[in-house]
Amino acid sequence: MPFSLPTANTGGDAPQVEDGLAILRFNDLVLKEHPDWAGTDKFGKADDGQRYHFQFTLMTEDREVAYDEGDPVELEALTRTATGPKSNFAAYLKGILTPMEFMAWEANEPFDGSKVQGRLINAQIAHNAKNWPLVEATLGPVKPKAVKKTKAELQAEAAAMLAAAEEAE
């Protein structure tokens, strides 16, 4: 019986994402084990291999899911398990939560975290040494989109305001 090996899987190409500001949807925060990372880090400190994965989806300017070759563009930010006020974890979290939610988290007070998942945030995107996009920083929740009105709608509103002002006199 002939012996055959499968071809090596090289994986796909990095998604086409530009460096700079972007809108992301926060999907989840997951603690993952990376046993191959465990040991001693480059600074000589113990590393258990655990990392928090902040998971996001890239959105378009119209706040729709961005796709690359038919697939949604998924991005991550990884941090170690330290969660103190000067940690990378806290920096990413601060850019995802509202100021009130972040203050509650810092004070170990409960808050409704259900509104966090699916939240649109502003973020800074960069690329790693292998040219894969990553979330460099989270910059806060996205403000509501302004409603654009047509000239006719604006004129109708102005006429209604004038009529109301005349009636008040």
C-alpha positions as CSV (number, residue, x, y, z in Angstrom):
1,M,0.0,0.0,0.0
2,P,1.5,3.4,-1.0
3,F,2.2,5.9,1.7
4,S,1.1,9.5,1.0
5,L,1.4,12.6,3.1
6,P,-1.0,15.5,2.9
7,T,0.3,18.8,1.6
8,A,1.4,21.4,4.1
9,N,-1.3,23.8,5.1
10,T,0.1,27.3,4.8
11,G,-3.0,29.0,6.0
12,G,-4.6,32.0,4.4
13,D,-3.2,35.4,3.7
14,A,-3.5,38.1,6.2
15,P,-6.8,40.1,5.8
16,Q,-6.4,43.4,4.0
17,V,-6.8,46.0,6.8
18,E,-5.3,49.4,6.8
19,D,-3.3,50.8,9.8
20,G,-5.0,53.6,11.6
21,L,-8.4,54.3,13.2
22,A,-11.2,51.9,12.7
23,I,-14.6,50.9,14.2
24,L,-14.7,47.5,15.8
25,R,-17.5,45.5,17.3
26,F,-16.5,43.9,20.7
27,N,-17.4,40.3,20.6
28,D,-15.9,38.6,23.6
29,L,-13.2,38.3,26.2
30,V,-11.7,34.8,26.5
31,L,-9.0,33.4,28.7
32,K,-7.0,30.8,26.7
33,E,-4.2,28.5,27.6
34,H,-1.0,28.6,25.4
35,P,1.1,25.8,26.9
36,D,3.8,26.3,24.3
37,W,4.3,29.9,25.6
38,A,4.7,28.8,29.3
39,G,8.1,28.9,30.9
40,T,10.4,32.0,31.3
41,D,9.7,35.1,29.2
42,K,12.4,37.2,27.5
43,F,12.8,39.3,30.7
44,G,13.4,36.2,32.9
45,K,10.0,36.2,34.5
46,A,7.7,33.2,34.9
47,D,5.0,32.9,32.2
48,D,2.1,30.5,32.7
49,G,1.1,30.8,29.0
50,Q,-2.4,32.1,29.8
51,R,-3.6,35.1,27.7
52,Y,-6.8,37.1,27.6
53,H,-8.0,37.4,24.0
54,F,-10.1,40.5,23.4
55,Q,-12.1,39.5,20.2
56,F,-13.4,42.0,17.7
57,T,-15.0,42.2,14.3
58,L,-14.0,45.0,11.9
59,M,-16.8,47.3,10.8
60,T,-17.2,49.6,7.8
61,E,-17.7,53.4,8.1
62,D,-21.4,52.6,7.7
63,R,-21.1,50.3,10.7
64,E,-21.7,47.1,8.8
65,V,-19.5,44.0,9.1
66,A,-16.3,44.3,7.0
67,Y,-15.5,41.3,4.8
68,D,-12.2,40.1,3.2
69,E,-12.6,37.4,0.6
70,G,-16.1,36.6,1.8
71,D,-15.2,36.2,5.5
72,P,-15.8,38.7,8.3
73,V,-12.6,40.4,9.4
74,E,-11.9,39.2,12.9
75,L,-9.2,40.9,15.0
76,E,-7.8,40.2,18.4
77,A,-5.8,41.9,21.2
78,L,-3.9,39.7,23.6
79,T,-2.8,40.5,27.1
80,R,-1.3,38.6,30.0
81,T,-3.5,37.8,33.0
82,A,-2.4,40.9,35.0
83,T,-5.5,43.1,35.5
84,G,-4.1,45.9,37.6
85,P,-4.7,49.6,36.8
86,K,-1.4,49.9,34.8
87,S,-1.9,46.6,32.9
88,N,-2.5,46.2,29.2
89,F,-5.7,44.4,30.1
90,A,-7.0,47.6,31.9
91,A,-6.0,49.8,29.0
92,Y,-8.0,47.7,26.5
93,L,-10.9,47.4,28.9
94,K,-11.0,51.2,29.4
95,G,-11.4,51.7,25.7
96,I,-14.4,49.2,25.6
97,L,-16.3,50.3,28.6
98,T,-18.1,53.6,29.3
99,P,-16.4,55.8,31.9
100,M,-19.1,54.7,34.5
101,E,-18.6,51.0,33.7
102,F,-14.9,51.3,34.0
103,M,-15.1,53.1,37.3
104,A,-17.4,50.3,38.6
105,W,-14.9,47.7,37.3
106,E,-12.0,49.5,39.0
107,A,-14.0,49.6,42.3
108,N,-15.0,45.9,42.0
109,E,-18.6,47.0,41.9
110,P,-21.2,45.1,39.8
111,F,-22.5,46.6,36.6
112,D,-24.6,45.4,33.7
113,G,-22.0,43.8,31.4
114,S,-24.6,42.6,29.0
115,K,-24.4,45.9,27.1
116,V,-20.7,45.5,26.4
117,Q,-20.8,42.5,24.1
118,G,-21.6,43.8,20.6
119,R,-20.6,47.3,21.5
120,L,-19.0,49.4,18.7
121,I,-15.8,51.0,19.7
122,N,-13.1,53.2,18.1
123,A,-9.7,51.5,17.9
124,Q,-6.2,51.9,16.5
125,I,-5.1,49.1,14.1
126,A,-1.5,48.2,13.4
127,H,0.3,45.2,11.9
128,N,2.7,42.7,13.6
129,A,6.0,41.6,12.2
130,K,4.3,39.0,10.0
131,N,2.0,41.7,8.6
132,W,-1.2,40.4,10.4
133,P,-3.5,43.2,11.6
134,L,-4.0,43.6,15.3
135,V,-5.8,45.9,17.7
136,E,-3.1,48.2,19.0
137,A,-5.4,50.3,21.3
138,T,-9.1,50.6,22.1
139,L,-10.2,54.3,22.2
140,G,-13.7,54.3,23.6
141,P,-17.3,53.5,22.5
142,V,-18.5,54.9,19.2
143,K,-20.8,57.9,19.4
144,P,-24.3,57.5,17.9
145,K,-24.4,58.1,14.2
146,A,-25.8,61.5,13.3
147,V,-29.0,61.4,11.3
148,K,-28.7,63.2,8.0
149,K,-31.7,65.1,6.9
150,T,-32.6,66.3,3.4
151,K,-32.9,69.9,2.6
152,A,-36.7,69.6,2.3
153,E,-36.9,68.0,5.8
154,L,-34.8,70.8,7.2
155,Q,-37.0,73.4,5.5
156,A,-40.2,71.8,6.8
157,E,-38.8,71.7,10.4
158,A,-37.8,75.4,10.1
159,A,-41.3,76.3,8.8
160,A,-42.9,74.4,11.7
161,M,-40.6,76.2,14.2
162,L,-41.5,79.6,12.7
163,A,-45.2,78.8,12.8
164,A,-45.0,77.7,16.4
165,A,-43.1,80.9,17.4
166,E,-45.7,83.1,15.6
167,E,-48.5,81.3,17.5
168,A,-46.7,81.8,20.8
169,E,-46.6,85.6,20.3
